Amino acid sequence: MITINVCVGSACHLKGSYKVISSFKKMISDKDLENKIEIKGAFCLGHCTEAVSVKVEDKIYSVNESNVDKFFHDVILGKLKENE
């Protein structure tokens, strides 16, 4: 199981964290990966000046509406392949 922690703190909220979460939910549903990926809300991941902070395993990424598809394909689907 891969856990995607998305910051929903004030800075990330203003930068679109709920839009990023919605995009993740749709992509997970579209690819029928509900049993392999979970999304959790998190508060301040310490990268407030960047885009929405997303933590996967021990790494923090900056994700926004314009790069969420690429992030999901490259990072999340990539990690799923590694774990198979």
Protein Blocks (a to p, Z undefined) as FASTA:
>chain_A
ZZddddfbfklmmnopmmmmmmmmmmmmmnopmlmcccdddedehiammccdddehjbcc
dddfklmmmmmmmmmmmmmmmmZZ
